[in-house]
Amino acid sequence: MTKYIEKQASSIDEAVELALQELGMERDSVSVEVLNKGKSGFFGIGAVPAHVRVSYEEATPASEAKEFVDGLLSRMGIQGEAFPMDGEDGQIILDIRGEDMGAVIGRRGDTLDAIQYLTSLTVNRGKEEHIRIAIDTEGYRAKREESLQRLARKMAGKVLKYHKNMTLEPMNPYERRIIHSTLQDYQGVTTYSTGTEPNRRVVVALERGTRAPRGGYRRGPREHRSAE
């Protein structure tokens, strides 16, 4: 949203400087419209002050997030730009677009998660209400979720087949929740997390009392709670 303030002083430069001091902004961040150049008069008689209107874009959480991510990408030497997208319940979604997005994603999304975490810290600094931040690139989040869902069902099948618990690779809380959610209605198995961050893992275990029925195992809805 564009806003503006007006200032008067003995000269245009002084009026602009007064506006910049009040806004706490740099000259390159504003637009200046001269409403009246002013005049000095004769020995001060008939003097008219210079009058300027200084326009600026009011910072929003989305613009703050974009500015931070764009600056971070630049410092990382990555040619990319963050594009804000509409989110639900006040959530800020940024889609990073560029040529070398593999460097943005990192190993198993570690770099992308770090960018999201740092952006959240920056945007929420000093704010009373927490603003949720989601950062993605090239649809990585959705692809990763589908991959984890397939992995969860595959491990559940092995648990039922071999009657042996399966411990997955270390995952962040978001990825662990996907595993738990995928298997919450998977008959015959249960899930829980073990270890400490950043090496906390999901264990897919045989549910107590599960036996192999004739013809193999079948999946069906059931009540289940898994501990994160």
C-alpha positions, 0 to 999 in steps of 0.5 A: 500500500502506497502512503505519503507524508508532506513536509515544509522547510526553507528548501526542498532538500531540507523538507525531504530530509525531515520526511526521511528522518520521520520515516526512518527511510533512505532516499532511494526508498521513497518518491518525492513530489515537489508541491511548491519550490518555495521562495526566500522573499526579501529579507524574509518578507513574503517568504514561502516554504518549500512543500514536498510530498514523500511517497513510500510503500508501507512494509507488509509481512509478505513484503518483508519476507520477500525482501529477506529471501531475495537478499539471502539468495543474493548473498548465497550467489543464487539467481532467484526471486521469491514470489508471494502467493495467497495463503489461508488464515494469514499464512505467507507463502513464498515460491522461489523461482530461478534456474539453480533451485537444487542449491535452494532445496539442498539435501532432503530439503534441508536448505529450503527448511533453513531458509523458511526458518530464518525467514520466519524468525525475521518476519515475526521479530517484535510481532505479537501474533505469530505469522506462519511462513511457508517457502517452496520451490518447483513444487518440492514440498508436494513431491516430497510429501508424496514420496514420504507417503509411498515410503511409509506404506512400503515400510508398513508392508515390510513390517507386516510381512517380516514382523520386524520394526522399521526405523526410518532415516532422520527427518524434521518434524514436518516430515515425521508428521507426514509418516504418522498421518499416512499410517494412522489408519494402516491396520496392524502397524503403529508409529512413534518417534525416537531420538533427539533432534536433528537425528530424530527418526520415525519407527514403524512397528508391528501393533501389539496383538497383530497376527497374520490372517489367512491370505495375508494382511489387509488394511482397514480403518481403525482408531490410532494415535501415534506419538510425535 
